[in-house]
Amino acid sequence: MPATIVLIHGAFAESASWNDVIPALKREGHTVISVANPLRGLQADAAYVRSIIDSIDGPVVVAGHSYGGSVMTEAAEGAANVKALVYISSFNLDVGESTAELAGKFPGAQLGEALNPVPFPLPDGTTGTDLYIQQERYHDVFIADVEPELAALLATTQRPIAATALEDRATKATWKTIPSWTLIARQDLAVPPDSMRFMAERAGSTTVEVDASHGVTVSQPVAVAQLINDAARATTA
């Protein structure tokens, strides 16, 4: 039966990064919600996403890209309507792990050296730090397999993440109770492919690999949509 597909973008992207994936999901009859991930903190972001999941009647498949996978893993715990998790070049954390820790667990990540820290005020009067990818580096380290003009546009519209969100430690590991699917981008310079393989293997995730950059939702939308549809068919039929 058709499901509601909840899409969660990661850092340095925004909900429109799923634009070319959505039509293929809708052609299968699914309702699609592309969430505006706050990118402020793991538990706060997960609580926001969970409020959306809880508002949905019927079966739900949740797909997360990059840090969106961390949020999804935290948000879906105990949600009876969530039937499948789909990790798209992303993180499926275990309890006590952080996004930054898993990004650095294996060699190959080049994103960190391309980040610009920008201070911002917090409500309590202290200062936080937002992270942006340097616009001139965005194409090379985030989405090298699209035209430079498109990469420049995406660099301009990127949404920053609070640095502390990448250090926040997971309190839940939903992949232990909900079946998962994983797409690994072999040319990913943000989440090393070996890190994704490690996470997918321990989760018993159904895994596919594609030749793509980290920005695979934009550069390989057909492969992304196919995996999400596969997960929906397998768990909501």
Secondary structure, 3 states (H helix, E strand, C coil): CCCEEEEECCCCCCHHHHCCCHHHHHHCCCEEEEECCCCCCHHHHHHHHHHHHHCCCCCEEEEEEEHHHHHHHHHCCCCCCEEEEEEEEECCCCCCCEHHHHHCCCCCCCCHHHEEEEEEECCCCCEEEEEEECHHHHHHHHCCCCCHHHHHHHHHHCCCEEHHHHHCECCCCHHHCCCEEEEEECCCCCCCHHHHHHHHHHHCCEEEEECCCCCHHHHCHHHHHHHHHHHHHHHHC
